[in-house]
Amino acid sequence: MTTPTLPTVTPRSADAVAPVLAAVRAATPLVHCMTNTVVPEVTANVLLASGAAPAMIDLPEEAAIFATVASGLLVNVGNGLSEQHEGMRRAAAAAQEAGTPWVLDPVAVGALPVRTQLARDLLTNRPTAIRGNASEILGLAGTNAGGRGVDSTHEVDAAIETARDLAAETGAVVAISGPVDVIVSTDRVTRVTGGDPLMPLVIGTGCALGATVAAALGATRGTHAPHDAVVAAHALFGASGLAAAEETSNPGSFRTAWLDALHALTPDEVAALVTVEDDPA
């Protein structure tokens, strides 16, 4: 008697949102943040509210050491000094060697030459995830000159095929931020709908998202697919934006309400607030 072949069941990204966020709360992952000089305080507050622990270690002599101790590493190339860039190179290399999940945030890459070369060099250390807007993803891949500073001049869908190529080249999950966030792996594309138009008016939301992605990757290393961890981090930000918009319509008070929502929303509430949809295979 021939045993019938069962169809392959593709996991739904939406199903992993609550478990990943619960794992972050349970593990309190330590995130090594090498980030834009404009946003360390915002990033630290967001990580604490989300259930993670921040550390800002920039010295080249210490960065490589700490990258092997931390649960996850964020390398954000926005507005850094030469010494910080050297620390980023050392930290990314150490993270790759140690197996520490790490996130590359290519802020304003494509438009500015020094950070563009730095970000492209860092790709050789195989980031676990890459997170940026559409223009930054296109600029990182060299298919476009980038956006207007940190602002994207491209629609999210314009970067999906380039994100696929980056994922295939580096092994990273590539997240494209926009009105609808798109998370791309070699075999999956997931769209996360949430947030609010006030979010771009609050400094550091994108930079802090990269750190939260690192937290989710670190907390779920070996238990969940990196794609699901990246989706869950974006879902948390989207849900918190939706919740904050119910409280206020001005950017100053929105920032406070959004930070409170990051802390207050349960994993199940996050999963219920946002829309997470996988593109057909």
PAZAPA-4460 file (N, C-alpha, C; in steps of 0.05 Angstrom, whole numbers, plus 32768, in hexadecimal, padded with zeros to 4 digits):
% residues 281
    n_x    n_y    n_z   ca_x   ca_y   ca_z    c_x    c_y    c_z   seq   type   mol
   8011   7FE8   8000   8000   8000   8000   8012   8019   8000     1      M     A
   800C   802B   7FEE   801C   8044   7FEC   8012   8059   7FFF     2      T     A
   8025   8064   800F   801D   8079   8021   801A   8093   8012     3      T     A
   8003   80A0   8015   7FFF   80B9   8006   8012   80CF   800F     4      P     A
   801A   80E0   7FFD   802B   80F6   8003   801B   810D   800E     5      T     A
   8022   8116   8026   8012   812C   8032   801C   8147   8027     6      L     A
   800A   815A   8023   8012   8174   801A   8024   8183   802E     7      P     A
   8036   8192   8024   8047   81A2   8036   8036   81B9   8042     8      T     A
   8038   81BD   805C   8029   81D2   8069   803C   81EA   806E     9      V     A
   8036   8200   8062   8046   8218   8066   803D   8227   807F    10      T     A
   8050   822C   8091   8047   823A   80AA   803D   8256   80A4    11      P     A
   8029   825F   80B3   801E   8279   80B1   802E   828C   80C3    12      R     A
   8038   82A2   80B8   8048   82B5   80C8   8038   82C0   80DF    13      S     A
   801E   82C4   80DA   800D   82D0   80EF   800C   82BF   8108    14      A     A
   800F   82A4   8105   800D   8292   811C   8025   8295   812F    15      D     A
   803B   82A0   8125   8053   82A1   8135   8056   82BC   8144    16      A     A
   8045   82CF   813E   8048   82EA   814A   8047   82E9   8168    17      V     A
   8032   82DE   8173   802F   82DE   8191   8045   82CD   819E    18      A     A
   804B   82B4   8194   8060   82A5   81A1   807B   82B2   81A0    19      P     A
   8082   82BF   818B   809C   82CD   818A   809D   82E4   819E    20      V     A
   8088   82F4   819F   8088   830A   81B2   8087   8301   81CF    21      L     A
   807A   82EA   81D4   807A   82DF   81EF   8096   82D5   81F6    22      A     A
   80A5   82CB   81E2   80C0   82C2   81E7   80D2   82DA   81EE    23      A     A
   80CE   82F1   81E1   80DE   8309   81E8   80D9   8311   8205    24      V     A
   80C0   8311   820D   80B9   8318   8228   80C6   8305   823C    25      R     A
   80C6   82EB   8235   80D0   82D7   8248   80EF   82D8   824A    26      A     A
   80FC   82DE   8233   8119   82DC   8232   8128   82F5   823A    27      A     A
   811B   830D   8237   8128   8327   823A   8143   8327   822B    28      T     A
   8143   8324   8211   815C   8323   8202   816C   833C   8204    29      P     A
   8186   8339   8206   8199   8350   8208   81A1   8357   81EB    30      L     A
   819B   8370   81E4   81A0   8379   81C8   81B6   838D   81C8    31      V     A
   81CB   8387   81B9   81E2   8398   81B4   81DB   83AB   819E    32      H     A
   81D8   83C5   81A5   81CF   83D9   8191   81E6   83EB   8189    33      C     A
   81ED   83E8   8170   8200   83FB   8164   81F0   840B   8150    34      M     A
   81E8   8423   8159   81D2   8431   814B   81D8   844E   8146    35      T     A
   81C7   845A   8136   81C7   8476   812F   81CA   8487   8148    36      N     A
   81DC   849A   8147   81E1   84AB   815F   81C9   84BC   8167    37      T     A
   81B5   84BE   8156   819D   84CD   815D   818A   84BE   816F    38      V     A
   818C   84A3   816F   8175   8494   817B   817C   8480   8191    39      V     A
   8193   8480   819E   8198   846C   81B3   8183   846B   81C9    40      P     A
   817B   8483   81D3   8167   8483   81E9   814C   8478   81E0    41      E     A
   8143   8480   81C9   812A   8475   81BE   812C   8456   81BC    42      V     A
   8142   844D   81B0   8145   8430   81AC   8146   8421   81C6    43      T     A
   8154   842C   81DA   8155   841F   81F4   8139   841E   8201    44      A     A
   812A   8434   8200   8110   8434   820C   80FD   8420   81FE    45      N     A
   80FF   841E   81E3   80EE   840C   81D4   80F4   83EF   81DC    46      V     A
   810E   83E8   81DE   8115   83CD   81E5   810C   83C6   8201    47      L     A
   810F   83D8   8214   8105   83D3   822F   80E7   83CF   8230    48      L     A
   80D8   83E0   8221   80BB   83DE   8221   80B2   83C4   8214    49      A     A
   80C3   83BA   8201   80BB   83A2   81F2   80C3   8388   8200    50      S     A
   80D2   838B   8216   80DA   8373   8226   80F6   836A   8222    51      G     A
   8106   837B   8214   8123   8374   8210   8134   8386   8220    52      A     A
   814F   8382   821F   8162   8391   822E   8176   839E   821A    53      A     A
   817A   83B8   821B   818C   83C5   8208   81A8   83C9   8213    54      P     A
   81BB   83C9   8201   81D7   83D0   8208   81E3   83DE   81F0    55      A     A
   81F0   83F5   81F5   81FC   8405   81DF   821B   8403   81E2    56      M     A
   8227   83F2   81D3   8244   83EE   81D4   8250   83F5   81B9    57      I     A
   825F   840B   81B7   8269   8415   819E   8287   8412   819B    58      D     A
   8296   8411   81B1   82B3   8410   81AE   82BC   83F8   819F    59      L     A
   82CD   83FB   818A   82D5   83E4   817A   82E1   83CD   818B    60      P     A
   82F0   83D5   81A0   82FE   83C1   81B0   82EA   83B0   81C1    61      E     A
   82D2   83BC   81C6   82BE   83AE   81D6   82A7   83A2   81C5    62      E     A
   82A2   83AE   81AE   828B   83A7   819E   828C   8389   8195    63      A     A
   82A3   8380   818D   82A5   8364   8184   82A0   8351   819B    64      A     A
   82AB   8358   81B3   82A7   8347   81CA   8289   8346   81D1    65      I     A
   827C   835D   81D2   8260   835D   81DB   824E   8350   81C7    66      F     A
   8255   8350   81AD   8244   8344   8199   8242   8325   819D    67      A     A
   8256   831A   81AB   8254   82FD   81B1   8246   82F7   81CA    68      T     A
   8241   830C   81DB   8233   8308   81F4   8215   830E   81F1    69      V     A
   820E   8321   81E0   81F2   832A   81DD   81E1   8314   81D1    70      A     A
   81C7   8317   81D5   81B3   8305   81C8   81B0   830C   81AA    71      S     A
   81B3   8326   81A4   81B0   832F   8188   81BF   834A   8185    72      G     A
   81C6   8350   816C   81D5   8368   8166   81C6   8378   8151    73      L     A
   81C5   8392   8155   81BB   83A5   8140   81D3   83B6   8136    74      L     A
   81D6   83B7   811C   81E9   83C9   8110   81DA   83DC   80FE    75      V     A
   81D8   83F5   8107   81C9   840A   80F9   81DE   841E   80F0    76      N     A
   81E1   8421   80D5   81F7   8431   80CA   81F1   844F   80C8    77      V     A
   81DB   8458   80D4   81D3   8474   80D2   81E3   8486   80E4    78      G     A
   81F0   849B   80D9   81FC   84B0   80E9   8210   84A7   80FD    79      N     A
   8223   8496   80F5   8237   848C   8107   8252   8499   8100    80      G     A
   8265   8497   8113   8280   84A1   8110   8292   848A   8106    81      L     A
   82AA   8491   80FD   82BC   847D   80F2   82C3   8467   8107    82      S     A
   82C7   846F   8120   82CD   845C   8135   82B5   8448   8138    83      E     A
   829D   8453   8137   8285   8442   813A   8283   842F   8122    84      Q     A
   828A   8439   810A   8289   8427   80F3   829D   8410   80F6    85      H     A
   82B4   8415   8101   82C7   8400   8106   82BC   83EC   811A    86      E     A
   82AF   83F6   812F   82A2   83E4   8142   828D   83D3   8135    87      G     A
   827D   83DF   8123   8269   83CF   8115   8275   83B8   8105    88      M     A
   828B   83BE   80F7   8298   83A9   80E7   82A1   8392   80FA    89      R     A
   82AD   8399   8110   82B6   8384   8122   829F   8375   812F    90      R     A
   828A   8383   8137   8274   8376   8144   8265   8363   8131    91      A     A
   8261   836C   8118   8253   835B   8105   8263   8341   80FF    92      A     A
   827D   8344   80FD   828E   832D   80F8   828D   831A   8110    93      A     A
   828E   8325   8128   828D   8315   8140   8272   8307   8143    94      A     A
   825C   8315   813D   8242   8309   813E   823F   82F2   812B    95      A     A
   8249   82F5   8113   8248   82DF   8100   8257   82C7   810A    96      Q     A
   826F   82CB   8114   827F   82B5   811E   8272   82A7   8136    97      E     A
   8265   82B7   8148   8259   82AC   8160   823D   82A1   815B    98      A     A
   8231   82A7   8144   8215   829F   813F   8201   82B1   814D    99      G     A
   8209   82C9   8154   81F6   82DC   8160   81E5   82E8   814A   100      T     A
   81CA   82E7   814C   81B9   82F3   8138   81BF   8311   8136   101      P     A
   81C1   831C   811E   81C6   8339   811C   81B6   8345   8105   102      W     A
   81B0   835F   8108   819E   836D   80F6   81AE   8385   80EA   103      V     A
   81AD   8388   80D0   81B8   839F   80C2   81A2   83B2   80BB   104      L     A
   81A5   83CB   80C4   8192   83E0   80BD   81A0   83F4   80AC   105      D     A
   819C   83F4   8091   81AB   8405   807F   81A0   8421   807B   106      P     A
   81A1   8431   8091   8195   844B   8091   81A2   845D   807C   107      V     A
   8191   8468   806A   819A   847B   8055   81B0   846F   8042   108      A     A
   81B1   8455   8041   81C4   8448   802F   81BB   844C   8012   109      V     A
   81CF   844F   8001   81C9   8455   7FE5   81CE   8472   7FDF   110      G     A
   81C6   8484   7FF1   81C8   84A0   7FED   81E3   84AB   7FF6   111      A     A
   81F0   849E   800A   8209   84A8   8015   821E   8493   8013   112      L     A
   8236   849A   8009   8249   8486   8001   8257   8476   8018   113      P     A
   825E   8483   802E   826C   8476   8043   825C   8460   8050   114      V     A
   8243   8467   8058   8232   8453   8065   8229   843E   8052   115      R     A
   8227   8445   8038   821F   8432   8024   8234   841C   8021   116      T     A
   824D   8424   8020   8263   8411   801E   8265   8400   8037   117      Q     A
   8262   840D   804F   8262   83FE   8068   824C   83E9   8068   118      L     A
   8234   83F0   8061   821E   83DD   8062   8222   83C6   804F   119      A     A
   822C   83CC   8037   8231   83B7   8024   8248   83A5   802D   120      R     A
   825C   83B0   803A   8272   839F   8045   8267   838D   805B   121      D     A
   8255   8397   806B   824A   8387   8081   8239   836F   8078   122      L     A
   822F   8370   805F   8220   835A   8055   8230   8340   8054   123      L     A
   824B   8342   8052   825B   832A   8052   825A   831B   806C   124      T     A
   8251   8329   8081   824E   831C   809B   8232   8310   809F   125      N     A
   8223   830E   808A   820A   8300   8088   81F6   8307   809F   126      R     A
   81EB   831F   809E   81D7   8326   80B2   81C0   8313   80B3   127      P     A
   81B4   830F   80CA   819D   82FE   80CD   8185   830C   80C1   128      T     A
   8184   8327   80C3   816E   8337   80B8   8179   8351   80AF   129      A     A
   816C   835C   809A   8171   8377   8090   8156   8386   8091   130      I     A
   8157   839E   809D   813E   83AD   80A0   8141   83CA   8096   131      R     A
   8131   83D2   8083   8133   83ED   8079   811B   83F4   8069   132      G     A
   8119   840D   8060   8103   8414   804E   810A   840C   8032   133      N     A
   80F8   8410   801F   80FC   8405   8004   8114   8411   7FF7   134      A     A
   8118   842C   7FFA   812F   8438   7FED   814A   842E   7FF9   135      S     A
   814A   842A   8013   8162   841F   8020   8169   8403   8017   136      E     A
   8155   83F2   8014   8159   83D7   800A   8164   83D8   7FED   137      I     A
   8158   83E8   7FDD   8162   83EB   7FC1   817E   83F6   7FC0   138      L     A
   8183   840A   7FD1   819E   8416   7FD2   81B3   8402   7FDC   139      G     A
   81AC   83F2   7FF0   81BE   83DE   7FFA   81C6   83CA   7FE5   140      L     A
   81B3   83C2   7FD4   81B8   83AF   7FBF   81C5   83BB   7FA7   141      A     A
   81C7   83D6   7FA6   81D4   83E3   7F90   81C2   83E6   7F77   142      G     A
   81A8   83E2   7F7B   8196   83E5   7F64   8189   8401   7F62   143      T     A
   8190   8412   7F76   8185   842D   7F75   8197   843F   7F87   144      N     A
   8195   8459   7F83   81A6   846B   7F92   819C   8472   7FAE   145      A     A
   8185   8465   7FB6   817B   846A   7FD0   8165   847F   7FD0   146      G     A
   815C   8487   7FE8   8146   849A   7FEB   814F   84B6   7FF2   147      G     A
   813D   84C5   7FFF   8143   84E0   8007   814B   84DF   8024   148      R     A
   8166   84DB   8029   816F   84D7   8044   8163   84BE   8050   149      G     A
   8156   84C0   8067   814A   84A8   8073   812E   84A2   8068   150      V     A
   8124   84B3   8057   8108   84B0   804C   8109   84A0   8032   151      D     A
   80F7   848E   802F   80F5   847E   8017   80E8   848D   8001   152      S     A
   80F2   848A   7FE9   80E4   8495   7FD1   80D9   847F   7FBF   153      T     A
   80D8   8467   7FCA   80CE   8450   7FBB   80B8   8442   7FCB   154      H     A
   80A5   8436   7FBC   8091   8426   7FC9   809D   840B   7FD2   155      E     A
   8091   8400   7FE6   809B   83E7   7FF1   809D   83D1   7FDC   156      V     A
   8088   83CE   7FCC   8087   83B8   7FB8   809E   83BA   7FA4   157      D     A
   80A9   83D2   7FA0   80BE   83D6   7F8D   80D8   83C9   7F96   158      A     A
   80DA   83C2   7FB0   80F3   83B6   7FBB   80F0   8399   7FC0   159      A     A
   80DA   838C   7FBB   80D6   8370   7FC3   80E9   835E   7FB4   160      I     A
   80EB   8361   7F9A   80FD   834F   7F8B   811A   8353   7F93   161      E     A
   8122   836C   7F98   813D   8371   7FA1   8141   8364   7FBD   162      T     A
   812C   8366   7FCE   812E   8359   7FE8   8131   833B   7FE5   163      A     A
   8123   832F   7FD2   8127   8312   7FCD   8144   830C   7FC6   164      R     A
   814F   831C   7FB5   816B   8318   7FAC   817E   831B   7FC4   165      D     A
   817A   832F   7FD5   818A   8333   7FED   8188   831B   8000   166      L     A
   8170   8311   8003   816B   82FA   8014   817A   82E1   8009   167      A     A
   8179   82DD   7FEF   8187   82C7   7FE3   81A6   82CA   7FE5   168      A     A
   81AF   82E2   7FE3   81CC   82E7   7FE3   81D8   82E5   7FFF   169      E     A
   81C9   82EF   8013   81D4   82F1   802E   81C9   82DD   8042   170      T     A
   81B2   82D1   803C   81A4   82C0   804F   8193   82CF   8063   171      G     A
   8192   82E9   8060   8183   82FA   8073   8165   82FB   806D   172      A     A
   8156   8300   8082   813A   8308   807E   813B   8326   8079   173      V     A
   812D   832F   8064   812E   834B   805C   8113   8358   8061   174      V     A
   8112   836C   8073   80F9   837A   807A   80F9   8396   806D   175      A     A
   80E3   839B   805F   80DF   83B5   8051   80C9   83C4   8060   176      I     A
   80D0   83DB   806C   80BD   83EA   807B   80AD   83FD   8069   177      S     A
   8093   8400   806F   8082   8413   8061   8067   8413   806D   178      G     A
   8053   841E   805F   8037   841D   8069   802E   8400   806F   179      P     A
   8037   83EE   805E   8035   83D1   8064   8051   83C6   8063   180      V     A
   805A   83BB   8079   8075   83AF   807A   8076   8395   806B   181      D     A
   808B   8390   805D   808E   8376   804E   80A7   8368   8057   182      V     A
   80A5   8350   8060   80BB   8340   806A   80C1   832A   8056   183      I     A
   80DA   8328   804C   80E0   8317   8036   80F6   8304   803E   184      V     A
   80F2   82EA   803A   8106   82D5   803B   8108   82C8   8020   185      S     A
   811A   82B5   801D   811D   82A9   8003   8104   829A   7FFA   186      T     A
   80F4   8291   800E   80DD   8281   8007   80C3   828C   8012   187      D     A
   80C3   82A4   801E   80AB   82AF   802A   80AA   82CD   8027   188      R     A
   8092   82D7   8023   808D   82F4   8023   8075   82F9   8035   189      V     A
   8078   830A   8049   8063   830F   805D   805E   832D   805E   190      T     A
   8045   8335   805F   803D   8351   8062   8031   8356   807D   191      R     A
   803A   836B   808A   8030   8372   80A5   8023   838E   80A3   192      V     A
   8009   8390   80A8   7FFA   83A9   80A6   7FF3   83B3   80C2   193      T     A
   7FFC   83CA   80C9   7FF7   83D7   80E3   8003   83F2   80E3   194      G     A
   8009   83FC   80FB   8016   8416   80FD   8003   842D   80F8   195      G     A
   800F   8445   80F5   8000   845D   80F2   8011   8472   80E4   196      D     A
   8005   8484   80D5   8015   8499   80C7   8025   84AB   80DA   197      P     A
   801F   84AB   80F4   802F   84BC   8106   804A   84AF   810C   198      L     A
   804E   8496   8107   8066   8489   810F   807F   8495   8102   199      M     A
   807E   849C   80E8   8096   84A9   80DC   809C   84C5   80E7   200      P     A
   8089   84D0   80F7   808E   84EB   8103   809A   84E8   811E   201      L     A
   80A0   84D0   8127   80AD   84CB   8141   80C9   84C0   813B   202      V     A
   80DD   84CE   8144   80F8   84C6   813E   80FF   84AB   814A   203      I     A
   810D   849B   813A   8117   8482   8144   8106   846A   8142   204      G     A
   80EE   846C   8137   80DC   8455   8136   80E9   843F   8124   205      T     A
   80F4   8446   810D   8100   8432   80FC   8119   8426   8108   206      G     A
   812A   8437   8113   8143   842E   8120   813D   841B   8137   207      C     A
   8129   8422   8147   8122   8411   815E   8115   83F7   8155   208      A     A
   8108   83F7   813D   80FD   83DE   8132   8114   83CB   812C   209      L     A
   812A   83D4   8121   8141   83C3   811C   814B   83B5   8136   210      G     A
   814C   83C4   814C   8154   83B9   8165   8140   83A4   816F   211      A     A
   8127   83A9   816B   8112   8397   8174   8113   837D   8163   212      T     A
   8119   8380   814A   811D   8368   8139   8134   8357   8145   213      V     A
   814A   8364   814C   8160   8356   8158   8158   8348   8172   214      A     A
   8147   8355   8182   813D   8349   819B   812D   8330   8195   215      A     A
   811B   8332   8181   810A   831A   817A   811B   8303   8170   216      A     A
   812F   830A   815F   8140   82F5   8155   8150   82E8   816B   217      L     A
   815A   82F8   817E   816A   82ED   8193   815A   82DC   81A6   218      G     A
   8141   82E4   81AC   8130   82D5   81BE   8126   82BB   81B3   219      A     A
   8125   82B8   8199   811A   82A1   818C   812E   8291   817C   220      T     A
   8147   8296   8180   815C   8288   8172   815A   826A   8177   221      R     A
   8156   825A   8162   8154   823D   8165   8138   8233   816A   222      G     A
   8124   8245   816F   8109   823D   8174   80F5   8246   815F   223      T     A
   80FB   825C   8152   80E9   8267   813D   80FA   826F   8125   224      H     A
   80EE   826E   810E   80FB   8277   80F6   8101   8295   80F8   225      A     A
   8119   829E   80EE   811E   82BA   80EF   8109   82CB   80E1   226      P     A
   80FD   82C0   80CC   80E8   82CF   80BE   80D1   82D5   80D1   227      H     A
   80C9   82C2   80E2   80B3   82C7   80F4   80BB   82DB   810A   228      D     A
   80D4   82DB   8113   80DD   82EE   8127   80DB   830A   811B   229      A     A
   80E4   830E   8102   80E3   8328   80F6   80C6   8331   80F2   230      V     A
   80B5   8320   80EA   8098   8326   80E7   808D   832F   8102   231      V     A
   8093   8321   8117   8087   8327   8131   8090   8342   813B   232      A     A
   80A9   8349   8137   80B3   8364   813F   80A4   837A   8130   233      A     A
   809F   8376   8116   8090   838A   8107   8073   838B   8110   234      H     A
   8068   8374   8117   804C   8373   8121   804A   8383   813B   235      A     A
   805D   8380   814D   805D   838F   8166   805D   83AD   8161   236      L     A
   806E   83B6   814F   806F   83D3   8149   8055   83DC   813C   237      F     A
   804A   83CC   812A   8031   83D4   811C   801A   83D5   812F   238      G     A
   8018   83C1   8141   8002   83C1   8154   8004   83D8   8168   239      A     A
   801C   83DE   8171   8020   83F4   8184   8019   840F   8177   240      S     A
   801F   8412   815D   8018   842A   814F   7FFA   842D   814D   241      G     A
   7FEC   8417   8147   7FCF   8418   8146   7FC3   8420   8161   242      L     A
   7FCE   8414   8176   7FC3   8419   8191   7FC9   8436   8199   243      A     A
   7FE1   8441   8193   7FE7   845C   819A   7FD6   8470   818B   244      A     A
   7FCF   846A   8172   7FBE   847C   8163   7FA2   847F   816E   245      A     A
   7F9A   846B   817E   7F80   846D   818B   7F80   8481   81A2   246      E     A
   7F98   8488   81AB   7F9B   849A   81C3   7FA1   84B7   81BB   247      E     A
   7FAD   84BC   81A4   7FB6   84D7   819D   7FB9   84DA   817F   248      T     A
   7FBA   84F3   8176   7FBF   84F9   815A   7FD6   850C   8156   249      S     A
   7FE7   850F   816A   7FFE   8521   8169   8018   8511   816E   250      N     A
   802E   8518   8161   8046   8507   8163   8053   8506   817E   251      P     A
   8052   851C   818E   805F   851B   81A8   8051   8507   81BB   252      G     A
   8037   850A   81BD   8028   84F7   81CE   8026   84DB   81C2   253      S     A
   8028   84DA   81A7   8028   84BF   819A   8040   84AF   81A2   254      F     A
   8057   84BD   81A4   8070   84AF   81AC   806C   84A1   81C7   255      R     A
   8060   84B0   81DA   805C   84A4   81F5   8048   848E   81F4   256      T     A
   8032   8492   81E6   801D   847E   81E4   8027   8465   81D6   257      A     A
   8038   8468   81C2   8044   8451   81B3   8056   8441   81C5   258      W     A
   8067   844F   81D4   8079   8441   81E6   806A   8432   81FC   259      L     A
   8055   843E   8206   8043   8431   8219   8036   8418   820D   260      D     A
   802E   841A   81F4   8021   8403   81E7   8035   83ED   81E2   261      A     A
   804E   83F3   81DC   8062   83DE   81D9   8064   83CD   81F3   262      L     A
   8062   83DB   8209   8064   83CD   8223   804A   83BF   822B   263      H     A
   8033   83CC   8225   801A   83C2   8230   800C   83AC   821F   264      A     A
   8010   83AC   8205   8002   8399   81F4   800C   837D   81FA   265      L     A
   7FFA   836A   81FD   8002   834E   8200   8009   8342   81E4   266      T     A
   8018   832D   81E3   801D   8320   81C9   8004   8319   81BA   267      P     A
   7FEF   830F   81C8   7FD6   8309   81BA   7FC8   8322   81B0   268      D     A
   7FC9   8338   81BE   7FBD   8351   81B5   7FCC   835B   819C   269      E     A
   7FE6   8359   819C   7FF5   8361   8184   7FEC   8351   816C   270      V     A
   7FEA   8337   816F   7FE2   8325   8159   7FC6   832C   814F   271      A     A
   7FB5   8335   8161   7F99   833B   8159   7F97   8356   814C   272      A     A
   7FA9   8369   8152   7FA6   8384   8148   7FB0   8387   812B   273      L     A
   7FC6   8379   8124   7FD2   837D   810A   7FC8   8368   80F6   274      V     A
   7FCC   836D   80DD   7FC6   8359   80C8   7FE0   834F   80BD   275      T     A
   7FE4   8334   80BF   7FFC   8327   80B5   7FF4   8313   80A0   276      V     A
   7FFD   8317   8087   7FF5   8307   8071   800D   82FD   8061   277      E     A
   800E   82E4   805B   8023   82D9   804A   801B   82D9   802D   278      D     A
   802D   82E3   801B   8027   82E1   7FFF   8026   82C4   7FF6   279      D     A
   8016   82BE   7FE2   8016   82A2   7FD7   8032   829A   7FCF   280      P     A
   8038   8281   7FD3   8053   8276   7FCC   8056   8277   7FAD   281      A     A
***
